[in-house]
Amino acid sequence: MSPPPATATAATAGSNREQSIRRTPTIGRSTPELRERLQRIWETKPGLYGWLATVDHKEIGIRYIVTAFVMLVIGGIEALIMRVQLASPEQTLLSPQQYNMLFSTHGVTMIFLYASPILSGFSNYLWPLLFGSRDMAFPRLNALSYWIYLAAGIFMYAGVFLGAGPNDGWFNYVPYAQFRYDPGLNIDFYSLGMVFLGVSTSVGAANFIVTLLRMRAPGMSINRLPIIIWGTATASFANLLIVPAVSLAFFLLWLDRQFHTQFFQVPGGGQPLLWQHLFWMFGHPWVYAIVLPAMGMVSDGLPVFCRRPLVGYAPVALATVATMLLGFGVWVHHMFATGLPGLSLAFFSAASILIAVPSAVSVFSWIATIWLGRPVITAAFLFFASTIILFVIGGVSGFMTASVPADWELTDTYFIVAHLHYVLLGINVFPVMGATHFWFPKFTGRIMDERLGRWSFWMTFIGFNVAFLPMHLTGLWGMPRRVYTYPVEMGLGPINMVSTVGSFLLAIGFLLFFINVLRSRTRGVAAGDNPWDAYTLEWSTSSPPPPYNFAVIPTVASRHMLWEEQLGESNERSNLEEGFILDHGKEALATSALDAEPQRILHMPGDTIIPFVLAAGMLVLFSGLLLRNWPITAIGAVICAADLVAWFWPRMSLLERGPAHG
Amino acid sequence: MHPLGYLSGSGAQTASVLPLMWFMLIVSIVVTVVIVGLVIWAVMTKRAPVGPQSLRTVALEHRDGVKWIWAGLAVSIVPLLVTAFWTIAVLAKTGAVPAAPLTVNIVAKRWWWDAQYRDGATGGQFRVANEIHIPVGRPVLLHLRSSDVIHSFWVPKLAGKTDVIPGQVNAMWIQADAPGRYRGQCGEFCGAQHAHMAFYVAADPPLQFAQWERQQMQPAFAPATAEASAGLSYFTQHCGRCHSVRGTPAHGTFGPDLTHLMSRQTIGAGMLQNNPASLSGWVENAQIVKPGALMPNQHISGPDLTVLRAYLETLR
């Protein structure tokens, strides 16, 4: 099948300039000369400037992944210290204040600085490759989103290292978080840090959405999208709706603390429950935002090792969206004990029980995919398959807490600690470790060591279950959450010791995993383009991919582009050898939203330091706000404003200035 | 064995909740076992006998299996619906406050519990800390207030949690169906000593409860010895700003009411057994026993501590 004609060429030419916008793109094959030309156009210059200025989605994706893994290690060390403190009753390794800061920082680190950014990293790297495209829709925004994430992470951890990390839990309930009860800078670091980080999440989400709508290869209609795209896109739509709620809440809290406003303060007529609503309206959908893309990794990766297409593509894709839609209607299950009226409890309880249905679709689809396939056991397969087991355990405990009267006992006990870790490790960390094994060859051109991979799998899987499976019982035996110690006579010593031992086994598993990553990067077996014989477009380009991803834009005819011959689902064939050659500068192709018909040639921005400077300016601005130092705040604001002027200054090269008609 | 465990209970509330809890627990375990079994069985019976290097030698399968998803959902929906309806039924049952309850006003504070009783007949009232007595077999309505941050009232063996939120009065009812001492614990993170914000609900047979109520209603006895009298004047001077003892000039309300301190089995919100040794340890070094607590260390000399302790021991 030859590429369809680019409708963008239909317009009649006006001036010469107009012709350069509306030219007919050449159709051709990839040649060494073309690849060399594209390499020159797309590659990032070496050196520090190039490093700060790059807008290559692959480079940004890797940075996201590396930074998020560093946060995972930091959050993990915090967890180990807590597990030592809790290993037996009435220990005094940590003071209550130290423990409270540790558990809060652990939560904030894992939820905001690891779980979401790691998925942004994989999606940033993979989206354009999965789409047969050359970059994200807004490469500079993409760079900005990473730099802000890094700056906000540094901002929050500056607080931690100054002894002023968050200390009221990640949920940060008022009035404890008010100045009166928590007068240090702890909550100010956290509040402003969250507003800052929210900018990164929001611009990232907008970028994913526009990329989804505009940047797919011709023929990649929505029924041909990989599930990870469904997951990340759904999460991105949700993020655009929910992040404002939490940014607002944290901003109002900061005003309450520093300027005596009364949004949440009882004496001034404020409402502590308002905070809880704003937080959980964000918080619960957010949980789905940090698992749906990871579920997509399993849905796309598992079939490759099972040697068959995913069972039930359409139900799984629709269940992804349905989970999120229902996910907007369950936030009150975090507030069942707050004294809300019975009718609303009944509604939110029923909704929380029924959200199990779309989640179950994925589980049954994955089991059927193994069952009706011919699974080849690899480390990646083991991580993906174990996700099913961990997800089900996290799912059934979630189902128990959805029932209001049971939740009144279960809530705020270790049962919930067990539940949330099964969910977040089960359907974020384990899929991510599987995805790392799966896509590492694409990232680096080398395969991760299989033997070490299996060792790290069994160590993390066993360690995780030894640590967290008994915690259900710890909770049912009445251990409350967020306690720095517990009395001997509660009878909880031995079971806590088991969890502590498990947590160290888990840590060894992670250590093996990271050793594998670092070793295989230089010493792994060369991968070739498609070591797993996988079926999506990223495996059709070289490993690692060239800066321009694809020399010619592929044309897509099915969901399994590289398996069409073997599957024989239809007579149509994707065309990966011949397609649009876009080589008049940094160019990409825009296609229509639903059917991915070619529409326009996009002129993509080159490398620029502007996003980095904006993030740095914002860091200055937020530091000024934190210290209530208005000169510093003003300097930050001026840097940001000047940077934005430079960013939006119209450029001929991007066709941002209209043609001069007489 | 596990004083806070809630897989068993002795309350009217837990009697309706526990069957549902066990039902869900068993369903959850069965589901987990079945799914784990399916995954392991599928991997074991279907695995291709090749390593990752020769993966592409395994021919692709493409049988459609979407019916298995629908079958799985059809099976799953049954326990989900049963649970949803059962939940709403239990909710209706536990929500309705039984008639003619005894009412106790609870104020949660960092990091202890203040319980205020009012005698309907005489209008007299008294306050106790961290040990809430109730009559067995009779519903007790609790009005929950907070004087600072959010706490949560939780006596696992009698009922689930109800948050205690500043600016609003939450109500819950409990009823113990067997006499005993039931441990309670703050269920919402509330700062430094959240871990040690425990309390007890003592369920007494009705006659014993009435006797307890009568006794608590009494003011403190006047000290009988010179030592205790010296202790009282020390107490009034140094402790009376925060603590009260009815019948003396000490009527601070920031800390617990100590009128019948020695009738309680524990001090420090369930932390320590109430005996002379732990009492003096607490008075001298509360910050070492319970770091961050709002009771400061008392820089108290040996003789003063002796007379103070002698006085406190008279508060029966």
Interface residues (C-beta under 8 A of the other chain):
Chain A: S95 P96 Q97 N100 D168 G169 Y173 P175 Y176 Y181 D182 V266 G270 Q271 P272 L273 F305 C306 R307 R308 P309 V311 G312 P315 A337 T338 G339 G342 L345 A346 S349 A350 I353 L354 A356 V357 A360 V361 V363 F364 S365 I367 A368 T369 I370 W371 L372 G373 R374 P375 V376 I377 T378 A385 I388 I389 V392 I393 V396 S397 F399 M400 S403 V404 P405 A406 D407 W408 E409 T411 D412 T413 E450 L476 W477 G478 M479 P480 R481 R482 V483 Y484 T485 Y486 P487 E489 M490 G491 L492 W532 D533 W563 Q566 L567 E569
Chain B: M1 H2 P3 L4 G5 Y6 L7 S16 V17 L20 M21 M24 L25 V27 S28 I29 V31 T32 I35 V36 L38 V39 A42 V43 K46 R47 A48 V50 G51 P52 L55 R56 V58 A59 L60 E61 H62 R63 D64 G65 V66 W68 I69 A71 G72 L73 S76 I77 L80 T83 A84 W86 T87 I88 V90 L91 A92 T94 G95 D148 V149 I150 S152 W154 P156 A159 G160 K161 T162 D163 I165 P166 G167 Q168 N170 A171 Q185 C186 G187 E188 F189 C190 G191 A192 Q193 H194 A195 A198 M271 P291 G292
